[in-house]
């Protein structure tokens, strides 16, 4: 398959760029600007009849309710999780309605409010009320959540440019690399069809790609103190050659089919779906060479944006959720557990759940973003908010360094984040947390050079690279987990 042709860019002479009141609606009001261009006319006194929009609203932006919910009592957890998943579906349905009539809504703010934002707010209000009621049956009812119900429409380029995320995250060799150097802005080697190629018209854009050779090295190896745990344990679980996919998310949306609205690759535990409990996982088959590792490792699939129909073209998580194109099987997957730069690690608890990265980072912001993108031969250059364009003899690499500090009590939390944490800049765990073996995933793809690929995402996240994420459920048996800890603390390299 040949290299994708570069997108031509030109500037029309005598173009006047005019800022005009926009269709960026929050609740019921105007909240930003749109930009219009008039070719061959001056800005003053020109007719609006010939104006054409340069950029329009591109997605729906809703506050993330789970981040504002206080601790959820155990008996209320299932109901709260179901309502949170329902709210994701509400956004997906509203995005479809918006995408079907995007141009009309750009001209008619009242249509956008009446057809999309108003009904969405009503549904979110009802779900938020059910969440507060469920919590209130067992604890103090949370107040003020209703303010999170209104959503807005926003332009692609109105999202704040992501900055460097969590730093000092070991890569596959124990070095760090989670910078967001953008290599000077827009990607090179654009796609003639832009975001209409292979992703149902909802992204990514050419500017989401950058030639890795234009990125400056940005990886620094962490300082290691005396007593650091320097060993590694690598578990070999394949590349999902057997094609286990589903659009569930048993961590964030347990008991909800299509809770992710995008397709996941799975390696390790083969019993994993939305309805898997701990007993199901403990008894499940595993693709891992060492049968003591029945852990679940999963991440969004990567697809070619080539317009080809995949087997899920008419299915939930696939074409129904605007995830289209050929799913790519990784050429290599490395799952490695590494130590802590300041001291020893202890065993992680069985059934510990960890999500790293944020599937909604495009609209949420990059506070929890934690994906690293690079190319083989250039892994001293890591990107978070851009996809890499690799040379012809190089392959695309995506990597995740998971949280490596545990609160010592919980295997999960209400927002699926607060029970684990990243080490601080000095390598130590925050107060109240203890170091555990850190999972570092490295996934390699042999895809054609150029901006012809993207990860699956929630539809409104537009397949942005910053939304990449990984999920892990620890189902090591006790004997093998003791070996992991012994190898890491003993400075050995084990498999």
KAQUI-V152517 format. One record per residue. N is the residue number from 1. RES is the residue in one small letter. PHI is phi in radians with two decimals (* if undefined). PSI is psi in degrees with one decimal (none if undefined). Layout:
BEGIN
{{N/RES/PHI/PSI} {N/RES/PHI/PSI}}
END
This chain:
BEGIN
{{1/x/*/133.1} {2/x/-1.42/169.7} {3/x/-1.21/138.3} {4/x/-1.17/135.8} {5/x/-1.20/153.4} {6/x/-1.37/143.2} {7/x/-1.35/131.2} {8/x/-1.44/137.0} {9/x/-2.18/135.3} {10/x/-2.51/160.1} {11/x/-2.03/126.1} {12/x/-1.33/134.3} {13/x/-1.16/148.4} {14/x/1.08/24.8} {15/x/-1.41/130.8} {16/x/-1.77/124.5} {17/x/-1.68/119.6} {18/x/-2.11/125.9} {19/x/-1.47/130.2} {20/x/-2.29/156.1} {21/x/-1.00/137.9} {22/x/-1.96/172.7} {23/x/-1.71/60.5} {24/x/-1.95/98.3} {25/x/-1.76/130.3} {26/x/-2.10/113.7} {27/x/1.14/-101.8} {28/x/-2.23/14.3} {29/x/-2.18/167.9} {30/x/-1.41/137.7} {31/x/-2.37/3.0} {32/x/-2.81/-163.7} {33/x/-2.21/154.0} {34/x/-1.99/163.4} {35/x/-2.07/132.3} {36/x/-2.14/150.5} {37/x/-2.13/141.3} {38/x/-2.15/113.6} {39/x/-1.46/128.2} {40/x/1.39/10.2} {41/x/-2.29/149.3} {42/x/-1.38/164.5} {43/x/-1.21/-39.5} {44/x/-1.45/132.0} {45/x/1.24/10.5} {46/x/-1.44/155.9} {47/x/-1.42/140.6} {48/x/-1.35/-9.2} {49/x/-1.12/-28.8} {50/x/-1.76/3.7} {51/x/-1.20/141.8} {52/x/-2.18/136.7} {53/x/-1.18/131.1} {54/x/-1.41/-44.1} {55/x/-2.44/142.7} {56/x/-2.16/170.4} {57/x/-1.04/143.9} {58/x/-2.20/-15.1} {59/x/-2.75/173.5} {60/x/-1.82/132.8} {61/x/-2.06/116.8} {62/x/-2.16/140.1} {63/x/-1.02/143.5} {64/x/-1.52/104.6} {65/x/-1.14/-37.8} {66/x/-1.04/-29.4} {67/x/-1.27/-14.5} {68/x/-1.89/-0.5} {69/x/-1.44/132.9} {70/x/-1.21/-177.9} {71/x/-0.95/132.1} {72/x/-1.71/124.5} {73/x/-1.03/144.9} {74/x/-0.89/-48.4} {75/x/-1.10/-19.0} {76/x/-1.66/-7.7} {77/x/-1.05/-44.9} {78/x/-1.09/-44.1} {79/x/-1.16/-41.1} {80/x/-1.12/-44.2} {81/x/-1.06/-40.6} {82/x/-1.11/-40.6} {83/x/-1.21/-37.4} {84/x/-1.11/-40.9} {85/x/-1.15/-37.3} {86/x/-1.10/-35.7} {87/x/-1.18/-34.4} {88/x/-1.09/-42.4} {89/x/-1.14/-37.1} {90/x/-1.05/-42.8} {91/x/-1.15/-42.3} {92/x/-1.03/-45.9} {93/x/-1.12/-41.1} {94/x/-1.17/-37.2} {95/x/-1.11/-41.1} {96/x/-1.02/-44.2} {97/x/-1.09/-42.4} {98/x/-1.14/-45.8} {99/x/-1.12/-33.8} {100/x/-1.16/-25.5} {101/x/-2.29/33.9} {102/x/-0.98/-48.0} {103/x/-1.12/-41.7} {104/x/-1.11/-39.6} {105/x/-1.22/-27.8} {106/x/-1.14/-26.9} {107/x/-1.68/-15.3} {108/x/-2.37/88.0} {109/x/-1.01/-31.9} {110/x/-1.15/-36.7} {111/x/-1.10/-44.3} {112/x/-1.05/-43.2} {113/x/-1.18/-45.4} {114/x/-1.31/-37.1} {115/x/-1.58/-26.2} {116/x/-2.16/-63.1} {117/x/-1.22/-40.0} {118/x/-1.11/-54.0} {119/x/-1.05/-36.7} {120/x/-1.13/-42.3} {121/x/-1.07/-40.9} {122/x/-1.09/-43.4} {123/x/-1.16/-40.6} {124/x/-1.16/-38.1} {125/x/-1.05/-42.8} {126/x/-1.14/-42.3} {127/x/-1.15/-42.6} {128/x/-1.08/-40.2} {129/x/-1.11/-39.2} {130/x/-1.18/-36.0} {131/x/-1.10/-47.7} {132/x/-1.09/-38.4} {133/x/-1.16/-42.2} {134/x/-1.08/-43.6} {135/x/-1.18/-39.9} {136/x/-1.13/-21.4} {137/x/-1.21/-24.6} {138/x/-2.05/-16.5} {139/x/-2.67/-171.5} {140/x/-1.17/131.5} {141/x/-1.17/127.4} {142/x/-1.21/141.7} {143/x/-1.93/154.7} {144/x/1.50/-0.7} {145/x/-1.20/-23.6} {146/x/-1.06/-24.5} {147/x/-1.17/-13.4} {148/x/-1.54/-2.4} {149/x/-1.22/-42.1} {150/x/-1.17/141.2} {151/x/-2.05/172.4} {152/x/-2.40/164.8} {153/x/-1.75/140.7} {154/x/-2.45/155.7} {155/x/-1.44/150.6} {156/x/-0.91/-47.4} {157/x/-1.54/13.5} {158/x/-1.59/-10.2} {159/x/-1.22/134.9} {160/x/-0.99/138.6} {161/x/-1.07/122.3} {162/x/-1.04/141.6} {163/x/-1.86/-179.0} {164/x/-1.02/134.9} {165/x/-1.62/-153.8} {166/x/-0.93/128.9} {167/x/-1.82/175.3} {168/x/1.01/40.7} {169/x/-1.70/123.1} {170/x/-1.07/138.7} {171/x/-1.55/-165.4} {172/x/-1.11/-22.4} {173/x/-1.78/12.9} {174/x/1.53/-5.8} {175/x/-1.40/176.7} {176/x/-1.84/157.7} {177/x/3.13/87.6} {178/x/-2.45/33.6} {179/x/-1.26/169.4} {180/x/-2.20/34.1} {181/x/-0.99/126.0} {182/x/-1.70/5.8} {183/x/1.12/22.4} {184/x/1.70/23.0} {185/x/1.82/-127.2} {186/x/-1.18/147.5} {187/x/-1.24/157.7} {188/x/-1.80/159.3} {189/x/1.30/44.9} {190/x/-1.16/170.8} {191/x/-1.72/128.6} {192/x/-0.98/-33.8} {193/x/-1.64/3.4} {194/x/0.96/-139.8} {195/x/-1.39/4.0} {196/x/-1.51/-5.6} {197/x/-1.53/103.5} {198/x/1.38/0.1} {199/x/-2.24/29.7} {200/x/1.15/20.7} {201/x/1.37/15.7} {202/x/-2.19/41.4} {203/x/1.75/174.0} {204/x/-1.34/177.7} {205/x/-1.80/166.8} {206/x/-1.02/-34.5} {207/x/-1.23/-7.7} {208/x/-1.45/1.0} {209/x/-2.07/148.9} {210/x/-2.55/142.3} {211/x/-1.17/120.1} {212/x/-1.04/-25.9} {213/x/-1.24/-16.3} {214/x/-1.56/-3.9} {215/x/-1.60/134.7} {216/x/-1.37/144.9} {217/x/-0.93/134.5} {218/x/-2.43/16.2} {219/x/-1.75/130.2} {220/x/-2.12/138.2} {221/x/-1.37/135.8} {222/x/-1.25/145.9} {223/x/-1.20/138.1} {224/x/-2.03/126.0} {225/x/-1.50/165.0} {226/x/-1.05/133.8} {227/x/1.65/0.0} {228/x/-1.09/151.1} {229/x/-1.61/108.9} {230/x/-1.85/-1.2} {231/x/-1.41/175.6} {232/x/-2.46/154.3} {233/x/-2.31/122.7} {234/x/-1.91/127.5} {235/x/-1.87/132.6} {236/x/-1.79/112.2} {237/x/-2.22/13.0} {238/x/1.49/-169.8} {239/x/-2.18/19.5} {240/x/1.11/40.3} {241/x/-1.09/-26.3} {242/x/-1.45/-2.8} {243/x/1.20/49.9} {244/x/-1.51/111.6} {245/x/-2.28/148.1} {246/x/-2.84/160.5} {247/x/-1.68/24.4} {248/x/-1.51/168.5} {249/x/-2.53/94.1} {250/x/-1.16/-19.2} {251/x/-1.43/-56.5} {252/x/-1.45/-27.2} {253/x/-2.39/62.5} {254/x/-1.12/138.9} {255/x/1.39/8.4} {256/x/-2.14/113.9} {257/x/-1.17/140.7} {258/x/1.02/36.0} {259/x/-1.19/-18.1} {260/x/-1.67/-22.8} {261/x/1.02/21.2} {262/x/-2.70/158.0} {263/x/-1.50/141.4} {264/x/-1.96/143.7} {265/x/-1.41/142.4} {266/x/-2.21/135.3} {267/x/-2.25/161.2} {268/x/1.51/-124.5} {269/x/-1.09/125.0} {270/x/-1.64/0.2} {271/x/-1.65/4.1} {272/x/-1.38/122.2} {273/x/-2.67/-170.5} {274/x/-1.07/-23.3} {275/x/-1.85/11.3} {276/x/-1.35/125.1} {277/x/-1.70/177.8} {278/x/-1.03/-39.4} {279/x/-1.14/-38.3} {280/x/-1.10/-42.9} {281/x/-1.18/-39.9} {282/x/-1.09/-29.6} {283/x/-1.71/-3.0} {284/x/-1.29/153.2} {285/x/-1.21/159.8} {286/x/-2.36/147.5} {287/x/-1.52/-1.7} {288/x/-1.28/140.2} {289/x/-1.04/-44.0} {290/x/-1.49/111.7} {291/x/-1.19/-7.9} {292/x/-1.29/-10.7} {293/x/-1.84/100.1} {294/x/-1.88/26.1} {295/x/-1.16/159.5} {296/x/-1.85/124.9} {297/x/-2.15/122.4} {298/x/-2.59/156.3} {299/x/-2.76/161.0} {300/x/-1.10/141.3} {301/x/-1.18/157.4} {302/x/-1.88/134.4} {303/x/-2.16/151.8} {304/x/-1.38/136.1} {305/x/-1.56/62.0} {306/x/-1.95/6.8} {307/x/1.35/-3.5} {308/x/-1.27/144.1} {309/x/-1.45/129.3} {310/x/-1.66/168.5} {311/x/-1.13/-17.9} {312/x/-1.75/21.4} {313/x/-1.05/-27.8} {314/x/-1.96/19.8} {315/x/-1.98/159.8} {316/x/-1.03/142.4} {317/x/1.44/-22.0} {318/x/-1.83/-122.0} {319/x/-1.04/-32.9} {320/x/-1.12/-23.7} {321/x/-1.94/22.6} {322/x/1.09/33.4} {323/x/-1.91/103.7} {324/x/-2.27/162.4} {325/x/1.89/171.7} {326/x/-1.33/124.3} {327/x/-1.21/134.3} {328/x/-1.79/126.4} {329/x/-1.38/129.3} {330/x/-1.01/148.1} {331/x/-1.43/-19.6} {332/x/-2.76/139.6} {333/x/-2.32/124.8} {334/x/-2.05/125.9} {335/x/-2.06/106.8} {336/x/-2.20/138.1} {337/x/-1.85/126.9} {338/x/-2.11/174.0} {339/x/-1.70/-162.1} {340/x/-1.96/136.9} {341/x/-1.26/-6.1} {342/x/-2.06/-10.7} {343/x/-3.09/-168.4} {344/x/-1.39/160.2} {345/x/-1.90/160.2} {346/x/-2.08/166.2} {347/x/-1.08/138.6} {348/x/-1.40/148.1} {349/x/-1.26/148.1} {350/x/-1.12/139.5} {351/x/1.28/14.7} {352/x/-1.03/133.6} {353/x/-1.96/132.4} {354/x/-2.36/129.7} {355/x/-1.92/128.3} {356/x/-2.08/142.7} {357/x/1.47/177.9} {358/x/-2.40/115.0} {359/x/-1.13/-13.5} {360/x/-2.07/27.2} {361/x/-1.13/-23.6} {362/x/-1.11/-40.7} {363/x/-1.71/-29.1} {364/x/-1.31/-23.3} {365/x/1.65/169.8} {366/x/-1.73/19.2} {367/x/-1.01/-36.1} {368/x/-1.89/6.9} {369/x/-1.15/140.9} {370/x/-2.72/34.6} {371/x/-1.66/149.4} {372/x/-2.21/129.0} {373/x/-2.04/139.0} {374/x/-2.79/-165.1} {375/x/-2.38/148.0} {376/x/-1.04/137.9} {377/x/1.52/-7.2} {378/x/-2.36/27.6} {379/x/-1.35/4.4} {380/x/-1.48/4.0} {381/x/-2.18/112.2} {382/x/-2.07/140.4} {383/x/-2.08/148.1} {384/x/-2.01/-38.2} {385/x/-1.91/12.5} {386/x/-2.38/147.4} {387/x/-1.47/144.8} {388/x/-1.51/140.4} {389/x/-1.70/115.4} {390/x/-1.71/150.0} {391/x/-1.05/164.8} {392/x/-1.07/-28.5} {393/x/-1.69/17.7} {394/x/-2.18/153.9} {395/x/-2.02/153.9} {396/x/-1.29/136.3} {397/x/-2.18/128.6} {398/x/-2.10/138.6} {399/x/-2.45/152.7} {400/x/-2.35/128.4} {401/x/-1.90/111.4} {402/x/-1.34/163.6} {403/x/-1.01/141.2} {404/x/-2.15/15.1} {405/x/-2.23/135.5} {406/x/-2.12/145.8} {407/x/-1.33/-2.5} {408/x/1.42/0.5} {409/x/-2.29/-46.5} {410/x/-1.91/142.0} {411/x/-1.61/-6.6} {412/x/-2.80/172.4} {413/x/-2.55/169.5} {414/x/-1.03/-39.2} {415/x/-1.74/8.2} {416/x/1.11/22.0} {417/x/-2.33/-38.4} {418/x/-1.30/-9.9} {419/x/-1.45/-11.1} {420/x/-2.29/162.9} {421/x/-2.68/160.7} {422/x/-1.44/151.6} {423/x/-1.10/153.2} {424/x/-1.29/175.1} {425/x/-1.01/-30.7} {426/x/-1.49/3.3} {427/x/1.60/-10.7} {428/x/-1.48/154.4} {429/x/-1.36/150.4} {430/x/-1.05/160.5} {431/x/-0.97/134.0} {432/x/1.56/-5.0} {433/x/-2.00/157.0} {434/x/-2.29/149.4} {435/x/-1.29/137.0} {436/x/-2.22/163.8} {437/x/-0.97/134.7} {438/x/-1.67/123.5} {439/x/-1.35/126.8} {440/x/-2.13/116.7} {441/x/-1.80/136.2} {442/x/-2.28/120.9} {443/x/-2.16/125.0} {444/x/-2.02/141.4} {445/x/-2.27/136.7} {446/x/-1.71/89.2} {447/x/-2.04/157.6} {448/x/-1.03/143.8} {449/x/-1.04/144.8} {450/x/2.01/176.4} {451/x/-1.49/55.0} {452/x/-1.91/27.8} {453/x/-2.56/166.4} {454/x/-2.91/156.2} {455/x/-1.49/153.4} {456/x/-1.14/152.1} {457/x/-2.71/168.9} {458/x/-0.99/142.3} {459/x/-0.93/-41.5} {460/x/-1.31/-7.4} {461/x/-1.54/-4.0} {462/x/1.03/26.2} {463/x/1.06/31.6} {464/x/-1.25/142.6} {465/x/-1.10/-27.9} {466/x/-1.19/-14.9} {467/x/-1.50/-0.1} {468/x/-1.09/149.0} {469/x/-2.81/162.9} {470/x/-2.37/153.4} {471/x/-2.29/146.2} {472/x/-2.57/133.9} {473/x/-2.15/120.6} {474/x/-1.35/115.5} {475/x/-2.25/42.7} {476/x/-1.25/141.7} {477/x/-1.32/164.8} {478/x/-1.07/-39.9} {479/x/-1.09/-45.9} {480/x/-1.23/-34.7} {481/x/-1.15/-36.2} {482/x/-1.10/-37.8} {483/x/-1.13/-42.2} {484/x/-0.99/-50.1} {485/x/-1.10/-42.0} {486/x/-1.11/-43.7} {487/x/-1.13/-46.4} {488/x/-1.13/-47.2} {489/x/-1.25/-27.4} {490/x/-1.51/-1.5} {491/x/1.32/20.6} {492/x/-1.73/157.6} {493/x/-1.83/112.6} {494/x/-2.15/159.7} {495/x/-2.31/none}}
END
